Amino acid sequence: MIEVKLPRLSDSMEEGTLLAWLRQVGDLLQPGDDLAEIETDKANMVFSSDAAGTLGAVLVEAGETVAVGEAIAVLFEDGEELPTPSGEVAAVPSLANLAAPSRPEEEPLTARGPVASPVARRIAEANAIDLTEVIGSGPAGRIVKADIEAVVAGRTGSDRPAGPAKPETAKGEVAVEELSSVQATIARRMSESKASAPHFYLEAEIDMTAAIAARARLKESASGAVVPSLNDIVIKACALALRAHPRANGTFCRDRIEVPPRINVGTAVAVPGSLLAPTVYDADCLGLSEIAARTRALARKAREGTISPAELAGGTFTVSNLGMYGVRRFAAIVNPPQAAILAVGEVVEGRMIATLSCDHRILFGAEAAGFLATIRGHLEEPLALAL
């Protein structure tokens, strides 16, 4: 018997929400077979089985949030059999039944009371439901979300606990939208960044005439290759500038600055209800066509929800572009623990405004200004970008 535990699918992941099971109990699995879709702190990702066996039981329902390392399912290896009271072989034994079968007249209890999933426990608390009065339908009597929802749905108006009356306001009835794991993590990390990293901002107006002309020449001679966008050109310009100003490629860690040898530029991609920053690794060593091909592939995976943890990790600098929405200028929040982020706006009459947000613990004004000037120089004289 093999316990399947929730893996750490990103470097900052602490818990995950099981969105859907991709296999049914009784299915045979081989290593690498897709097992479940998990919502992490960065994206929705598919979790694959690491072992071969038969899916014997699922311990977490779709919609439940569990901590990294918690058991979510059980696999039975080839040859494992469990006899039932009738002498037949049980095809779908559960972990709870194997570990500690409870007598029918007993309700499973733990130090916290009846065995219940985290989601079921939260809903019960919100609706003042006594878990000891609920009969669980999960493995070994485990109380699951559906059991609590059935209790809530079965209550009459007089049975419901009296909550505080909602006052009449000029806003009307307020709709509440719960944050997803990704949204909650973004909110937490951005709040931490603004609270702990002293931001300062530098702005430059850049003449993009030469870059636009160079892109047009590339488009004419593309011969099937991916044509770089202006954003790809900005990524390459930033990568070369980071090579010349390595401190801007650094991170702040426990009262010291660490400067990695690789230059990995993240590019912000808007996805429904969230924002991701896939990483272009070693961007300073790539040609523009290579950068263009990688950013297209990463953006497509991000929007389709198929991007991998490795493609979202390891960034040392970030570019955020809202020019396609007609935004002229904006200031972005530094993506911790990076030193800076460049926000670029729409190109109007050949001019583009770029705003560099910096962590003052790593960069000071003069060196940040020199870094931004180098970026501007590469964009205004794009021959240095190895077009």
N, C-alpha and C positions, 0 to 999 in steps of 0.2 A: 504494500500500500504506500502510495506517495502523496504527501500533502503538497498541494499547489499553493504557494504563497504569493501575495501581491508583491511584485518586484519594484525596485526603484527605477523608474523609467526616465527620470531626469535627475540632474545633479542636485536640484533643490527640492525634489519631491518628498513629502512627508506622509501624504495620504492620497488616495485615489477613489474616484467614483466609478463603479462598474456600470457602464452604459448598456451593454448587451452581451449575452452569451452567444457565441458564434457556433457552438456545438451543443448537442443534446446529451443528456445522461444516457449512457449505453454506447455512445459513439467510440470507435477505435481511433486513437491518436498516434501520430508519429512525431518525433522531434521536428519542430519548425511549423507544425500545423497551427493555424490561427485558432485561438481558444476564446478570447473575449476582447471586447473593446473597452478601454479604460480612459477616463478623463483624468489627466494629470494637471499639475499646476501650470503647464505650458501649452498642452494641446491634447486632442483626442488621439489615442494611439492604440494599435492592435497589439495584444499580448499573445505570443506564441508559446506553445507547449515546449518545455525543455526535455521531456521524457516521453517514452512510448507507453501506452497502456489504454485502458478503457475508462472513460469518464464515469466514475461511480456515483458521485454526488456533488452538487453545487451547494456551498455553504453561505453564499452571499447572493442576494437577489439584485436584479437590475435596479439601479437607482440608489443603492446603498453605498455609503462612503466608509472605507476602512483604512486602517493605518498600513504603511509599508511593512511587510513581513507577516501580516495576518493571513491565516489560511482562508482561501476562498473556494477551494474545490479539492476533490480527492480522485486520484487515479489508481486503478488496480492493475498491477503488472500481469503479464501473461502467466497463466497457470494458477492464479490466486482464485480460490473459491470459498464461499461461506455457506454452510448448510443452514437451511431454514428449519423451523420446528417440524415441518412436514417431511423433511429429509431431502427436499429439492435444493438445487443450487440457486442462491440469490444472485440475480443478475445485476441489481443496482443497490448494493449496500451503502449505507451512509456512514460518515466518519463518527457521528454522534452515536449511532447504534453500535458501532464496533467498540468504541471507547468505553461507554457507560450506558448500556441500555436501561431505561427507566421502566418501572412497572406501570401498567396502564392507569392505575388509580393515583399515581404520583405525578406531580407537575415538576418539570425540571427546574431546579433552583441553583443559583450561584450566590456569591456573597452580596451581589447587588439585587437579588430577587430572581424572578423567572428568567430563563434564558431568552433573550430578545436581541434582534439585530439593532445596530446603532440607529438606523432610520426609524424603526418601529418604536424604539425607546424615546426618541425625540418627539415623534408625533403624539405618543401617549402622554408625555409630560405637558405638551402644549394644550392638550384637550382634557387634562386632569383625569386620565384613565388609569385605574389601578391594574397593573400588569398581572397581579395574582388572580384576577377575575377573568383573564383572557385565556382561551384555549388556543395554543399555537398549532399551526398547520405545517410548519417546517420540519426538517429532520429532527427526530427525537423530541417533538413537541416544541421546537424553537418558534418563538413568536416573531412573525415577519410583518412587513409593511402592510400587506393585504389584510391581515388579521385585525390590525388597529383601524384601518380604513373602514372595514366592515362594521366595527363597533361604532365608529363615528357616524357612519351612514345610517345605522339602525336606531340611533337616538331620536327621540321626539324633541320638539322644541322645549318642552318643560324639563326634559331630562338633561339638557345641555347645561354645563356649568355657567353660571352668570358671570360674564366678564364686564370690564368697565365699559360704560356706554360711550359710544363715539360722539364727540361733540360736533355740532354743526359748525362748519367753517366755510369761508369764502372759496376754498379750494374744491369743495365737493368731496366725493368719496375717493380716497387715495388708493391707487393700485399699488400693490407690493410685488416687486420682482426680486426673487432670490438670486444671489450671485452664484455663478458656476465656480468650480474649483479654480479654473483659469482666471476668471474675473477677480475672484477673491485674492488670489496670489498677486496679480498685477496691482490691485489696490494696495495690498500690504507692502509690496516692494517699492512702489512709487512713493508711498507715504514715508517709508524708511529712508528713501533716497533724499527727499526734500528735507526731512527732519535731521538727518545725520550728516549729509554732504553739503557743505556751504557752496551753493551755486553762484556763479557769475557768468555773464553773457557778453559775447563779442559779436558784432555784426559787420558784414562786408557786402558791398554790392559788386558783383562780378560780371564782367563783359563776356558773355557766352558766344559771341559772334564766331570766333574761330572754332570753337567746339561744335557749334551747329553746322558749320561748313564742313568740318572734318567728318562728322557723322553722315552728311549727305554724300560725300565721296565714298565712304564705306558702303552706303546703301547701294550706290550705283555699281560697285564692284564686288558685291556680296558673294555671288556665285553659289548660292544655297546656304551660306553660313548665316548664323544668327546675327542680325544687325544690332549693335549695342544701342541702348537708349541713352539719353542724357544722364539718367540716374546711374547707369553702368559706368559712364565716364567719370561721374562724381566719385563713385566708389574707388575707381583706379587712382584718381587724383588724391584721395584721402589716404589710400594705402601707401603711395609713394611718399606723401608728406609724413606719414607715421614712421617710415623708415628714416627720414631725416630728423624727426623729432621723437625719439623713442619714449621719452617720458609721457607723451600723450597716449602712448600705447600701454601705459602701466595701470596698475590697480593699487588701491589703498587697502592694506591688510595689517591690522594690529599695530598701528603706529609705525608702519614702515611701508615703503613703496616697492612693489615688485614689478619688474619689467620683463615680460615673456619674450622669447626670441621670435615667435611667429606673429604675423600680422593677419588677423582674422576679422573681417569687417562684416558686421551684421547689417541687414537691410530690413527696415520695418515693413511688415505686410499686414494690411487690414483683413481680418476674417470675420465672419458673422459673430457679433457679440464679443469680439476680443481683438488682440493685437499680438502678433508674433514677430520675432526677429531672427529669421534663418541666417546661417553663417556662411560667408564665402571665405573658405580657408586659404591662407597664403595668397591673399588678393594682390599683394605687391609683386608676386612672381608670375601672375597670369596675364595673358593678353586680353584685350577688350572683348574679343569674340568668345573666349573661354568664360570670362566673367558674365557676359550676356547669357550664354547657354545655362550657366549655373543658376543665375538669378531667376530665369524663366522657370526652370525645373523646380527650384525651391518654392517659388510663389505658387506654382500649380499644386504642389504637394501640400502646402500650408492651407490652401483654400479647400482642397479635397479631404483634408484631415488625415493624410497618409504620411506626413512628415515624421522622420525618426528622431529620437532624443539626440543622437549625435549631430544631426543637422541643425539643432537649435542651441547647441552648447559651444563653449570655447571662444565666443566672440570677445575681441579686445577693444572694439570701437564700433559705433553704430551710426548709420545714416538714415534719417527719416525725411521722406519727401511727400509733401502735400500739394505740390504744384499742380498735379492733375485735377485737383478739386478747385482750382482757381485761387488758392491761398497765396498771397504775396510774401508774407513773412510770419514766422511763429518761433517760439522758443520751446524746445523739447526738454524733458526731464532726463537727467543722466541715468543710464541703465547700470545699476550697481553690479559689480564693483569697478566698472570702467571709469576712465578719467574724464571722458567727454562724449558728446553726441552732436552731430551736425544736422541742423534742420534746414532744408532747402525749399524754397517756394517756386512759384510759377515764373517761367521766363517770359518777360514782357519787353518787346522791342529790343531783344537781344541782351537784356539785363536780368540777372538773377540775384536775389538777396539770400545770403546764407548766414545763419545764426549758429554760433558755436556755444553750447552750454558746457561749462567746465566745473569739475570738483576742485575747489580751491585748496584742498589738502594735498593735491597732486600737482596741479598746474598753477602757476602764478600768471599775472596779467601779461607780462612781457613775453614769456615763452609761449603762452596760448596765442598771443597776437602774431608771433612769428610762425607758429604752426598754421594758423588761418591764412596768413599771407602766402605761405608755400602752397596751400591748396588752391588759392586764387591764381597763383602764378602758373600752376599746371593746367588749370582750366582755360586761362587766357592764352597760353602758348602750348596747345595740346600735343605738339610733336614729342614732348618728353614722355608722353603716355604710351609710346611705342605703338602708334596707330598702324 
